[in-house]
Amino acid sequence: MEIAKALVLVGCGGDDRPWPTAPLSPKHLFPVANRPILTHNLDALRAAGVLEAAVLAMPGMGTAIERTVGNGRDVGLNLQHLQWTGNDDLISALAAGYEFLGGEPVLVQQGDALLRERMHGHISAFARDGLDALALRLDDEAGGEPADSGYLLSPRAISILLGGRHRSSDPIAAIRHGGGHTRVERVVGCLPCHGDQQRLLEGNRHMLENLVTSFDPHSIENSRIQGPVVVHPSAIVRGSLIRGPAIIGPDSVITDSYIGPYTSLGPRVLIEAAEIEYSIVLAGAQLHFVGTRLESSIIGRGARIARAFDPPAAMRMAIGDGVEVILKGGQVGGPDILERARRP
């Protein structure tokens, strides 16, 4: 029973609080490895043989998502966009997508599911073993509790769930009680939209591990490239060390700096005499002479962090609401500086 259709659930996730660096946009459109989380998910579906998908978005999110992924042509899918109000509830998602499914088997997946293994093997096992339901239970790399990132469902399983004769908080248990043949498989990955910004950084690290080195030697001046690194042809790197996995976006300029592993620099980023690793830097942000290495950080769009050298010595910042700032080891021999600004 091959699967050619998917329902992609773009809900609030387990934690519906906005990230300070993305207070208005849907979390699923936040870039990891310089591409929206949702786009990575759709890529994996197409690689698994899925041809058509319906994106089920919560109210207020659909317009931005449709504007970003459109009809799916860029990722090789035929996409539809549907509104969904079920807040991650599988049965309500099946009801919303019922006409789209047309009585065919389906893969239902969280829109932020970033898995280590390819989906095709699970789809093949689902068909080969005549299963009605296969749950993909995620062992979260960020240390969260195991959760179901997706389900492979036969038409019989869909009928059992929508019929409601065997109610259970566990869809697999309901299908089993209805006579369906089920299985649960463990998968490794993360759900970056279902948590705080630390989980987002884990998602970025996960996707960067798939990088294949690509850069134009003419854009690299007196610099060293170590490990898998992608530098956009329009970016410039001068006098710097770039240690991958890392990606540098279009029109960015890196001068006399260190860009460490698991770092994504978006478009038009300027970094001068600074060090950063295990981080995400969004479009148009700037780091100048910061004086200490930044790590496990998310620098918002257009943010600027710079050290002023005219007396009195100071560091200048332009940061968004709710951002946490930790500065340690200021001047040599001086006291550490610790400042926090958190969203209430």
C-alpha positions in Angstrom: 0.0 0.0 0.0 2.1 2.8 -1.3 1.5 6.3 0.0 1.4 9.3 -2.3 -0.5 11.8 -0.1 0.4 13.6 3.1 -1.2 15.8 5.6 1.2 18.3 7.1 0.1 19.7 10.5 1.2 23.3 11.1 -0.2 23.9 14.6 0.9 25.7 17.7 2.9 22.8 18.9 3.4 21.9 22.6 4.5 25.4 23.5 2.6 28.2 21.7 4.6 31.1 23.2 6.3 33.0 20.4 10.1 33.1 20.2 11.5 36.5 20.9 13.4 36.4 17.6 10.2 35.6 15.7 7.4 37.3 17.7 4.9 37.5 14.8 5.8 34.9 12.1 4.7 31.3 12.4 7.4 29.2 14.0 7.4 26.8 11.1 8.8 29.5 8.8 11.8 30.2 11.0 15.0 29.4 9.1 17.3 26.6 10.1 20.3 26.0 7.9 19.0 29.1 6.1 15.7 27.6 5.0 12.3 27.5 6.7 11.7 24.5 8.9 8.5 23.6 6.9 10.5 23.6 3.6 12.9 21.0 5.1 9.9 18.9 6.0 8.4 19.1 2.6 11.7 18.2 1.0 11.8 15.0 3.1 8.2 14.1 2.0 9.1 14.4 -1.7 12.2 12.3 -1.2 10.0 9.6 0.3 7.8 9.5 -2.8 4.9 11.6 -1.7 3.4 13.5 -4.6 0.6 15.5 -3.0 0.3 17.2 0.3 -2.2 19.3 2.1 -0.8 21.8 4.6 -3.2 22.2 7.5 -2.6 25.6 9.2 -4.0 27.1 12.3 -6.1 30.3 11.9 -3.9 33.3 11.4 -1.0 31.3 10.0 -2.2 30.1 6.6 -1.6 33.3 4.6 2.1 33.5 5.6 2.6 29.8 5.0 1.0 29.8 1.6 3.0 32.9 0.6 6.2 31.0 1.5 5.7 27.5 0.0 3.0 28.3 -2.6 1.7 25.4 -4.6 4.8 23.3 -3.8 6.4 23.6 -7.3 9.8 24.5 -5.8 9.9 21.3 -3.8 8.3 19.1 -6.4 5.0 18.6 -4.6 1.4 19.4 -5.5 0.3 21.4 -2.4 -3.1 22.4 -1.1 -3.7 24.7 1.8 -6.4 24.0 4.4 -7.5 25.7 7.6 -7.4 23.5 10.7 -8.4 24.3 14.3 -7.6 21.1 16.0 -4.4 22.1 17.8 -2.4 18.9 17.0 -5.4 16.6 17.3 -5.1 13.8 14.7 -8.9 13.1 14.3 -9.7 16.8 13.6 -6.8 16.8 11.1 -8.2 13.8 9.3 -11.7 15.4 9.2 -10.3 18.7 7.8 -8.4 16.8 5.1 -11.0 14.1 4.4 -11.9 15.3 0.9 -8.3 15.7 -0.1 -7.5 12.1 1.0 -10.2 10.7 -1.3 -10.1 7.3 0.4 -6.4 6.8 -0.1 -3.8 5.9 2.6 -1.9 8.9 4.0 1.1 10.0 5.9 0.1 12.5 8.6 3.2 14.4 9.9 4.0 17.3 12.2 5.2 20.2 10.0 8.3 20.7 12.0 9.4 17.0 12.1 13.1 16.8 11.2 14.1 13.2 11.2 17.5 11.6 10.9 16.5 8.7 8.8 14.6 8.8 5.5 10.9 8.3 5.5 10.9 5.9 2.5 11.9 2.9 4.6 9.0 3.3 6.9 6.6 3.7 4.0 7.9 0.5 2.4 7.5 -1.4 5.7 4.0 -0.1 6.1 3.0 -1.4 2.6 5.0 -4.7 2.8 3.6 -5.8 6.2 0.0 -4.8 5.4 -0.3 -2.4 8.3 -3.3 -0.2 9.0 -1.3 2.2 11.2 2.4 2.9 11.8 3.3 5.5 14.4 6.6 7.2 14.2 7.6 7.8 17.9 10.3 10.4 18.1 13.2 10.1 20.5 13.8 13.9 20.7 17.5 14.9 20.3 16.8 18.0 22.5 16.0 15.7 25.4 12.2 16.1 25.4 9.7 13.4 26.1 9.0 10.9 23.3 6.2 12.0 21.0 4.6 10.8 17.8 6.0 12.9 15.0 3.7 11.3 12.4 1.4 8.4 11.4 1.1 6.2 8.3 -2.6 5.3 8.0 -4.7 3.0 5.8 -8.2 3.9 4.7 -9.4 1.4 7.3 -7.5 3.2 10.1 -8.9 6.5 9.0 -12.5 5.1 9.0 -11.9 3.7 12.6 -10.6 7.0 13.9 -13.3 9.2 12.3 -16.1 6.7 13.2 -15.3 7.3 16.9 -16.4 3.8 18.1 -13.2 3.1 19.8 -12.2 6.3 21.6 -8.7 6.7 23.1 -6.2 9.4 23.7 -3.8 7.2 21.8 -4.8 6.8 18.1 -2.8 3.6 17.7 -4.7 2.0 20.6 -8.0 3.1 19.1 -7.1 1.6 15.7 -5.9 -1.6 17.4 -9.2 -1.9 19.4 -11.0 -1.5 16.1 -9.3 -4.5 14.7 -6.5 -2.8 12.8 -3.0 -4.1 12.4 -0.6 -1.5 14.0 3.0 -0.9 14.9 5.1 1.8 16.6 8.6 2.5 15.3 11.2 4.6 17.1 12.8 7.4 15.0 15.5 10.0 16.0 15.1 13.7 15.3 13.5 16.8 16.7 10.4 18.9 16.7 11.9 22.4 16.9 8.6 24.3 17.0 7.4 22.3 20.0 9.6 24.1 22.6 11.9 27.0 23.4 14.8 28.4 21.4 17.2 25.7 22.6 15.1 23.2 20.7 15.3 25.5 17.7 19.1 25.4 17.9 19.0 21.6 18.0 16.9 21.7 14.8 19.5 24.0 13.1 22.3 21.6 14.2 20.4 18.6 12.9 19.9 20.1 9.4 23.5 21.4 9.1 24.8 17.9 9.5 23.5 17.2 6.0 25.7 19.9 4.4 28.0 19.1 1.5 30.8 21.6 1.0 30.2 24.3 -1.6 31.9 27.6 -2.1 33.6 29.7 -4.8 37.3 29.9 -4.0 37.3 33.5 -5.5 35.1 34.6 -2.7 37.4 33.3 0.0 40.4 35.6 0.7 43.2 34.6 3.1 40.8 32.3 5.0 40.7 28.7 6.1 37.7 26.4 5.5 37.5 23.3 7.7 34.7 20.7 7.5 31.5 20.9 5.5 30.9 24.6 4.7 28.5 26.2 2.3 29.2 29.8 1.2 26.8 31.5 -1.1 28.6 32.8 -4.3 27.7 36.4 -3.5 29.1 36.2 0.1 32.7 37.3 0.9 35.0 35.8 3.5 38.3 37.6 4.3 41.0 36.7 6.8 38.7 34.3 8.7 38.4 30.7 9.9 35.1 28.9 9.0 34.8 25.6 10.7 31.8 23.5 9.6 29.2 22.4 9.5 28.2 26.0 8.7 26.4 28.0 6.1 26.8 31.6 5.0 24.0 33.2 3.1 23.9 35.6 0.2 25.6 39.0 0.3 27.1 38.3 3.7 30.6 39.7 4.5 32.8 38.0 7.1 36.1 39.7 8.0 38.8 38.7 10.4 36.4 36.4 12.3 35.8 32.9 13.5 32.6 31.1 12.4 32.4 27.8 14.3 30.5 24.6 13.9 26.7 24.4 13.7 26.3 28.0 12.7 23.9 29.5 10.1 24.4 33.0 8.9 21.5 34.4 6.9 21.6 36.9 4.0 23.3 40.3 4.3 25.0 39.4 7.6 28.1 41.4 8.5 30.6 40.0 11.0 33.8 41.8 11.7 36.5 40.7 14.2 34.0 38.5 16.1 33.7 34.8 17.0 30.5 32.8 17.0 29.5 29.1 17.0 26.5 26.8 17.6 24.2 29.8 16.6 21.7 31.2 14.2 22.2 34.8 12.8 19.2 36.1 10.9 19.1 38.4 7.9 20.9 41.8 8.1 22.3 41.3 11.6 25.8 42.7 12.4 28.5 41.7 14.9 31.5 44.1 15.2 34.5 43.6 17.6 32.3 41.8 20.1 35.4 40.8 22.2 34.1 37.5 23.4 32.9 34.4 21.6 29.2 34.0 21.2 27.7 30.5 21.4 24.3 28.9 21.5 22.8 32.3 20.4 20.0 33.4 18.1 20.7 36.9 16.7 17.5 38.5 15.3 16.9 40.2 12.0 18.7 43.5 11.7 20.2 43.2 15.2 23.5 44.9 15.8 26.1 44.2 18.5 29.2 46.3 18.4 32.0 47.3 20.8 32.8 51.0 21.0 36.4 52.0 21.5 36.1 55.7 22.4 36.1 56.3 26.1 34.3 55.4 28.3 34.6 51.8 27.0 31.3 50.3 26.2 29.4 47.8 24.1 26.4 48.9 22.0 23.5 46.7 21.2 20.2 46.9 19.4 18.1 43.8 20.4 14.5 42.8 20.5 12.1 42.3 23.4 12.6 39.2 25.5 16.2 38.6 24.3 18.6 37.2 26.9 22.0 38.8 27.0 24.9 37.3 28.9 28.3 39.0 28.8 31.1 37.2 30.6 34.7 38.2 31.2 34.7 41.8 30.2 38.1 43.6 30.6 41.1 41.6 31.5 41.3 41.4 35.3 37.9 43.0 35.6 34.7 41.5 36.9 32.4 39.3 34.9 29.3 41.0 33.5 26.0 39.2 33.6 22.9 40.8 32.3 19.6 39.1 31.5 16.5 40.5 29.9 13.7 38.0 29.6 10.2 38.0 28.3 7.8 38.0 31.2 
